[in-house]
Amino acid sequence: MTLGSRLMSVSIKSLGIDRLTVEERLSLVEEIWDSITADRPVLPLSEAQRAELDRRLADDHAHPGEVLAWDDLEASVAARLGK
């Protein structure tokens, strides 16, 4: 069996993923993503990516009062969603 044919036989239905709840599928996606990022070597930034990060850092340093703490942002979103 070749890798291509083996991959073709793997599907949402064959793995039973279609029977999971939305929350379970999202959790699975997160677990798969974490496994991919753990196995993948760190890729170098392009010049455009590095320039954008530098721009954002400079903006953050120039306007430190305009930053929201994660907990505050999360609470604000939760309040808007009624959670």
C-alpha positions in Angstrom: 0.0 0.0 0.0 1.5 3.4 -1.0 1.3 6.5 1.2 -1.1 8.1 -1.3 -3.6 5.2 -1.2 -3.3 4.9 2.5 -4.1 8.6 2.9 -7.0 8.3 0.5 -8.5 5.6 2.8 -8.4 7.9 5.8 -11.4 10.1 6.1 -13.7 11.7 8.7 -16.1 8.9 8.3 -13.6 6.1 8.4 -12.1 7.5 11.6 -15.5 8.1 13.2 -14.8 11.8 13.5 -18.2 12.6 12.0 -19.8 11.1 15.1 -18.1 13.5 17.5 -19.7 16.6 18.8 -18.5 20.0 17.6 -16.7 20.5 20.8 -14.9 17.1 20.5 -14.0 17.9 16.9 -12.6 21.3 17.9 -10.6 19.6 20.7 -9.3 17.1 18.2 -8.3 19.8 15.7 -6.4 21.6 18.5 -4.6 18.3 19.5 -3.7 17.6 15.8 -2.4 21.2 15.4 -0.3 20.9 18.6 1.2 17.7 17.3 2.1 19.3 13.9 3.7 22.3 15.5 5.7 20.1 17.9 7.0 18.0 15.1 7.8 20.8 12.7 11.1 22.7 12.8 10.9 26.4 13.4 10.8 28.2 10.1 12.7 31.4 9.6 10.7 34.6 9.2 10.6 36.3 5.8 11.8 39.9 5.6 8.2 41.1 5.4 7.2 39.1 8.5 10.2 40.4 10.4 9.4 44.0 9.3 5.8 43.6 10.4 6.8 42.2 13.8 9.3 45.1 14.3 6.6 47.6 13.3 4.2 46.1 15.9 6.8 46.1 18.6 7.6 49.7 17.9 3.9 50.6 18.0 3.5 48.8 21.3 6.5 50.6 22.8 5.2 53.9 21.5 1.6 53.4 22.9 1.9 51.2 26.0 -1.5 52.4 27.4 -3.4 51.1 24.4 -2.8 47.5 25.2 -5.4 45.2 26.8 -4.5 42.4 29.1 -5.6 39.0 27.9 -7.8 38.4 30.9 -9.6 41.8 30.3 -10.1 41.0 26.7 -11.4 37.5 27.4 -13.8 38.8 30.1 -15.1 41.5 27.6 -15.8 38.9 24.9 -17.4 36.5 27.4 -19.7 39.4 28.6 -20.7 40.2 25.0 -21.5 36.6 24.3 -23.5 36.3 27.6 -21.2 33.6 29.1 
